[in-house]
Amino acid sequence: MRNLVIATHLPVLKHQQLKNDLVNEPRYQRLTANPPDPQPVAIGIERPILHAQIDIDHAAPGRLLHVITVHLKSKIPSAIPGQVVDFQKGIWRTADSWAEGSFLSSMKRMSQALEVRRLIDEILKGDPDARIIVAGDFNAEPEEVPVLAICGNVEDINNGDLASRVLVPIANTIPSEARYTLFHHGRGQMIDHMLVTRNLLAHYRGSEIHNEILHDDSIAFATDSKYPESDHAPVVATFDFD
């Protein structure tokens, strides 16, 4: 029910879903659970990662494109037994249980981000010149750790030898005032990203974020019945491989 989709008219040579295939499922003993956890429990990941190898031009060698689609765990706190009065309304019994639920969600989000980064490194180990795009809902802004973990910036890992493995956010080419895909509590947030290997920048022709009609998803009447369309703006990027 939470699987991802890649739609393309180009040939898909291979595809796979990853869900704790490259990262072991985290285990954690919840502090506020009622009844208490007798031992650490599995912190399950709801959404898999989708990886497709797409043939850009079957007539030419070396024209493979790796597309990785993600939907990382949201910042909504994960439920804890006995601590949620009304999950739909987000009513919790205590502040510390809410904080722990948020911690669990961040654990899930980072577990997914680590698995994406390991997949990227696995691809580049087999083909240092691989062309890779990672796209989707990261539920994290550019300066947050899940995005930085997938990018692998040299200034974070302090190893210039790994510069060719850095992924670049294409949204950096969009003016800062228009760089948001979600409107929450009166502020635009950039949480949907498209990250690419540097060898794709030569083919990059530009991008747009269609956020003109976004509503504030945090206001009381912003229900799905009133706003049935997505509360995320689409990110559209153009590449020229001719």
Contacts in CASP RR format, 6 or more apart in sequence:
PFRMAT RR
TARGET T0000
AUTHOR 0000-0000-0000
METHOD contacts of the structure
MODEL  1
MRNLVIATHLPVLKHQQLKNDLVNEPRYQRLTANPPDPQPVAIGIERPIL
HAQIDIDHAAPGRLLHVITVHLKSKIPSAIPGQVVDFQKGIWRTADSWAE
GSFLSSMKRMSQALEVRRLIDEILKGDPDARIIVAGDFNAEPEEVPVLAI
CGNVEDINNGDLASRVLVPIANTIPSEARYTLFHHGRGQMIDHMLVTRNL
LAHYRGSEIHNEILHDDSIAFATDSKYPESDHAPVVATFDFD
2 46 0 8 1.000
2 47 0 8 1.000
2 48 0 8 1.000
2 71 0 8 1.000
3 17 0 8 1.000
3 47 0 8 1.000
3 48 0 8 1.000
3 50 0 8 1.000
4 47 0 8 1.000
4 48 0 8 1.000
4 49 0 8 1.000
4 50 0 8 1.000
4 69 0 8 1.000
4 70 0 8 1.000
4 71 0 8 1.000
5 50 0 8 1.000
5 69 0 8 1.000
6 12 0 8 1.000
6 15 0 8 1.000
6 50 0 8 1.000
6 52 0 8 1.000
6 54 0 8 1.000
6 67 0 8 1.000
6 69 0 8 1.000
8 52 0 8 1.000
8 54 0 8 1.000
8 67 0 8 1.000
10 54 0 8 1.000
10 55 0 8 1.000
10 56 0 8 1.000
11 54 0 8 1.000
11 55 0 8 1.000
11 58 0 8 1.000
12 52 0 8 1.000
12 53 0 8 1.000
12 54 0 8 1.000
12 55 0 8 1.000
13 53 0 8 1.000
13 54 0 8 1.000
13 55 0 8 1.000
13 64 0 8 1.000
14 52 0 8 1.000
14 53 0 8 1.000
15 50 0 8 1.000
15 51 0 8 1.000
15 52 0 8 1.000
15 53 0 8 1.000
16 50 0 8 1.000
16 51 0 8 1.000
17 48 0 8 1.000
17 49 0 8 1.000
17 50 0 8 1.000
17 51 0 8 1.000
18 48 0 8 1.000
18 49 0 8 1.000
18 51 0 8 1.000
18 115 0 8 1.000
18 119 0 8 1.000
19 45 0 8 1.000
19 47 0 8 1.000
19 48 0 8 1.000
19 49 0 8 1.000
20 44 0 8 1.000
20 45 0 8 1.000
20 111 0 8 1.000
20 115 0 8 1.000
21 115 0 8 1.000
22 115 0 8 1.000
22 118 0 8 1.000
22 119 0 8 1.000
22 122 0 8 1.000
23 111 0 8 1.000
23 114 0 8 1.000
23 115 0 8 1.000
23 118 0 8 1.000
25 42 0 8 1.000
25 43 0 8 1.000
25 44 0 8 1.000
25 45 0 8 1.000
25 111 0 8 1.000
26 42 0 8 1.000
26 43 0 8 1.000
26 44 0 8 1.000
26 107 0 8 1.000
26 108 0 8 1.000
26 111 0 8 1.000
27 40 0 8 1.000
27 41 0 8 1.000
27 42 0 8 1.000
27 43 0 8 1.000
28 40 0 8 1.000
28 41 0 8 1.000
28 43 0 8 1.000
28 104 0 8 1.000
28 107 0 8 1.000
29 37 0 8 1.000
29 39 0 8 1.000
29 40 0 8 1.000
29 41 0 8 1.000
30 36 0 8 1.000
30 37 0 8 1.000
30 41 0 8 1.000
30 80 0 8 1.000
30 81 0 8 1.000
30 100 0 8 1.000
30 104 0 8 1.000
31 96 0 8 1.000
31 100 0 8 1.000
32 80 0 8 1.000
32 83 0 8 1.000
32 94 0 8 1.000
32 96 0 8 1.000
32 97 0 8 1.000
32 100 0 8 1.000
33 80 0 8 1.000
33 81 0 8 1.000
33 82 0 8 1.000
33 83 0 8 1.000
34 81 0 8 1.000
34 82 0 8 1.000
34 83 0 8 1.000
35 81 0 8 1.000
43 78 0 8 1.000
43 104 0 8 1.000
43 107 0 8 1.000
43 108 0 8 1.000
43 111 0 8 1.000
44 108 0 8 1.000
45 73 0 8 1.000
45 108 0 8 1.000
45 111 0 8 1.000
45 112 0 8 1.000
46 73 0 8 1.000
46 108 0 8 1.000
47 70 0 8 1.000
47 71 0 8 1.000
47 72 0 8 1.000
47 73 0 8 1.000
47 112 0 8 1.000
49 68 0 8 1.000
49 69 0 8 1.000
49 70 0 8 1.000
49 112 0 8 1.000
49 115 0 8 1.000
49 116 0 8 1.000
49 119 0 8 1.000
50 68 0 8 1.000
50 69 0 8 1.000
50 70 0 8 1.000
51 66 0 8 1.000
51 67 0 8 1.000
51 68 0 8 1.000
51 69 0 8 1.000
51 119 0 8 1.000
52 66 0 8 1.000
52 67 0 8 1.000
52 69 0 8 1.000
53 64 0 8 1.000
53 65 0 8 1.000
53 66 0 8 1.000
53 67 0 8 1.000
54 64 0 8 1.000
54 65 0 8 1.000
54 66 0 8 1.000
54 67 0 8 1.000
55 63 0 8 1.000
55 64 0 8 1.000
55 65 0 8 1.000
56 63 0 8 1.000
56 64 0 8 1.000
56 65 0 8 1.000
56 241 0 8 1.000
57 63 0 8 1.000
57 241 0 8 1.000
63 241 0 8 1.000
64 130 0 8 1.000
64 131 0 8 1.000
65 131 0 8 1.000
65 132 0 8 1.000
65 133 0 8 1.000
66 123 0 8 1.000
66 130 0 8 1.000
66 131 0 8 1.000
66 132 0 8 1.000
66 133 0 8 1.000
67 133 0 8 1.000
67 135 0 8 1.000
68 116 0 8 1.000
68 119 0 8 1.000
68 120 0 8 1.000
68 132 0 8 1.000
68 133 0 8 1.000
68 134 0 8 1.000
68 135 0 8 1.000
69 134 0 8 1.000
69 135 0 8 1.000
69 136 0 8 1.000
70 112 0 8 1.000
70 116 0 8 1.000
70 134 0 8 1.000
70 135 0 8 1.000
70 136 0 8 1.000
70 137 0 8 1.000
70 138 0 8 1.000
71 136 0 8 1.000
71 137 0 8 1.000
71 139 0 8 1.000
72 108 0 8 1.000
72 109 0 8 1.000
72 112 0 8 1.000
72 113 0 8 1.000
72 137 0 8 1.000
72 138 0 8 1.000
72 139 0 8 1.000
72 140 0 8 1.000
72 146 0 8 1.000
73 105 0 8 1.000
73 106 0 8 1.000
73 108 0 8 1.000
73 109 0 8 1.000
73 112 0 8 1.000
73 139 0 8 1.000
74 105 0 8 1.000
74 109 0 8 1.000
74 139 0 8 1.000
75 102 0 8 1.000
75 105 0 8 1.000
75 106 0 8 1.000
75 109 0 8 1.000
75 139 0 8 1.000
76 105 0 8 1.000
77 92 0 8 1.000
77 98 0 8 1.000
77 100 0 8 1.000
77 101 0 8 1.000
77 102 0 8 1.000
77 104 0 8 1.000
77 105 0 8 1.000
78 101 0 8 1.000
78 102 0 8 1.000
78 104 0 8 1.000
78 105 0 8 1.000
78 108 0 8 1.000
79 87 0 8 1.000
79 101 0 8 1.000
80 97 0 8 1.000
80 100 0 8 1.000
80 101 0 8 1.000
80 104 0 8 1.000
82 93 0 8 1.000
83 92 0 8 1.000
83 93 0 8 1.000
83 94 0 8 1.000
83 97 0 8 1.000
83 98 0 8 1.000
84 90 0 8 1.000
84 91 0 8 1.000
84 92 0 8 1.000
84 93 0 8 1.000
85 91 0 8 1.000
85 92 0 8 1.000
85 93 0 8 1.000
92 98 0 8 1.000
109 139 0 8 1.000
109 140 0 8 1.000
109 146 0 8 1.000
110 145 0 8 1.000
110 146 0 8 1.000
110 149 0 8 1.000
112 146 0 8 1.000
113 138 0 8 1.000
113 140 0 8 1.000
113 145 0 8 1.000
113 146 0 8 1.000
113 147 0 8 1.000
113 149 0 8 1.000
113 150 0 8 1.000
114 149 0 8 1.000
116 134 0 8 1.000
116 150 0 8 1.000
117 149 0 8 1.000
117 150 0 8 1.000
117 152 0 8 1.000
120 132 0 8 1.000
120 134 0 8 1.000
120 150 0 8 1.000
120 165 0 8 1.000
120 167 0 8 1.000
121 165 0 8 1.000
123 130 0 8 1.000
123 132 0 8 1.000
124 130 0 8 1.000
124 132 0 8 1.000
124 164 0 8 1.000
124 165 0 8 1.000
124 197 0 8 1.000
128 164 0 8 1.000
129 199 0 8 1.000
130 197 0 8 1.000
131 196 0 8 1.000
131 197 0 8 1.000
131 199 0 8 1.000
131 200 0 8 1.000
132 167 0 8 1.000
132 196 0 8 1.000
132 197 0 8 1.000
132 200 0 8 1.000
133 194 0 8 1.000
133 195 0 8 1.000
133 196 0 8 1.000
133 197 0 8 1.000
133 200 0 8 1.000
134 150 0 8 1.000
134 167 0 8 1.000
134 193 0 8 1.000
134 194 0 8 1.000
134 195 0 8 1.000
134 196 0 8 1.000
135 193 0 8 1.000
135 194 0 8 1.000
135 195 0 8 1.000
135 235 0 8 1.000
136 192 0 8 1.000
136 193 0 8 1.000
136 194 0 8 1.000
137 191 0 8 1.000
137 192 0 8 1.000
137 232 0 8 1.000
138 146 0 8 1.000
138 147 0 8 1.000
138 150 0 8 1.000
138 191 0 8 1.000
138 192 0 8 1.000
138 193 0 8 1.000
139 146 0 8 1.000
139 191 0 8 1.000
140 146 0 8 1.000
140 147 0 8 1.000
140 191 0 8 1.000
141 147 0 8 1.000
141 189 0 8 1.000
141 190 0 8 1.000
141 191 0 8 1.000
142 169 0 8 1.000
142 171 0 8 1.000
142 190 0 8 1.000
142 193 0 8 1.000
147 169 0 8 1.000
147 193 0 8 1.000
147 195 0 8 1.000
148 156 0 8 1.000
150 167 0 8 1.000
150 195 0 8 1.000
151 166 0 8 1.000
151 167 0 8 1.000
151 168 0 8 1.000
151 169 0 8 1.000
151 195 0 8 1.000
152 162 0 8 1.000
152 165 0 8 1.000
152 166 0 8 1.000
152 167 0 8 1.000
153 166 0 8 1.000
154 160 0 8 1.000
154 162 0 8 1.000
154 163 0 8 1.000
154 166 0 8 1.000
164 198 0 8 1.000
165 197 0 8 1.000
166 197 0 8 1.000
166 198 0 8 1.000
167 195 0 8 1.000
167 196 0 8 1.000
167 197 0 8 1.000
168 195 0 8 1.000
168 196 0 8 1.000
168 197 0 8 1.000
168 198 0 8 1.000
168 201 0 8 1.000
169 193 0 8 1.000
169 194 0 8 1.000
169 195 0 8 1.000
170 194 0 8 1.000
170 195 0 8 1.000
170 196 0 8 1.000
170 204 0 8 1.000
170 206 0 8 1.000
170 207 0 8 1.000
170 237 0 8 1.000
171 179 0 8 1.000
171 190 0 8 1.000
171 193 0 8 1.000
171 194 0 8 1.000
171 207 0 8 1.000
171 209 0 8 1.000
171 235 0 8 1.000
173 204 0 8 1.000
173 206 0 8 1.000
173 207 0 8 1.000
174 207 0 8 1.000
174 208 0 8 1.000
174 209 0 8 1.000
178 209 0 8 1.000
178 211 0 8 1.000
179 190 0 8 1.000
179 209 0 8 1.000
180 188 0 8 1.000
180 189 0 8 1.000
180 190 0 8 1.000
180 209 0 8 1.000
180 211 0 8 1.000
180 214 0 8 1.000
180 233 0 8 1.000
181 189 0 8 1.000
181 190 0 8 1.000
181 191 0 8 1.000
181 192 0 8 1.000
181 209 0 8 1.000
181 211 0 8 1.000
181 214 0 8 1.000
181 232 0 8 1.000
181 233 0 8 1.000
181 235 0 8 1.000
182 188 0 8 1.000
182 189 0 8 1.000
182 190 0 8 1.000
182 191 0 8 1.000
182 192 0 8 1.000
182 214 0 8 1.000
182 217 0 8 1.000
182 231 0 8 1.000
182 232 0 8 1.000
182 233 0 8 1.000
183 189 0 8 1.000
183 211 0 8 1.000
183 214 0 8 1.000
183 215 0 8 1.000
183 216 0 8 1.000
183 217 0 8 1.000
183 231 0 8 1.000
184 216 0 8 1.000
184 217 0 8 1.000
184 218 0 8 1.000
185 216 0 8 1.000
185 218 0 8 1.000
186 216 0 8 1.000
186 218 0 8 1.000
191 232 0 8 1.000
192 232 0 8 1.000
192 233 0 8 1.000
192 235 0 8 1.000
193 235 0 8 1.000
194 207 0 8 1.000
194 235 0 8 1.000
194 237 0 8 1.000
196 204 0 8 1.000
200 239 0 8 1.000
203 239 0 8 1.000
203 240 0 8 1.000
203 241 0 8 1.000
204 237 0 8 1.000
204 238 0 8 1.000
204 239 0 8 1.000
205 238 0 8 1.000
205 239 0 8 1.000
205 240 0 8 1.000
206 237 0 8 1.000
206 238 0 8 1.000
207 235 0 8 1.000
207 236 0 8 1.000
207 237 0 8 1.000
207 238 0 8 1.000
208 235 0 8 1.000
208 236 0 8 1.000
209 233 0 8 1.000
209 234 0 8 1.000
209 235 0 8 1.000
209 236 0 8 1.000
210 233 0 8 1.000
210 234 0 8 1.000
210 236 0 8 1.000
211 233 0 8 1.000
214 231 0 8 1.000
214 233 0 8 1.000
215 222 0 8 1.000
215 227 0 8 1.000
215 231 0 8 1.000
216 222 0 8 1.000
217 227 0 8 1.000
217 231 0 8 1.000
222 231 0 8 1.000
END
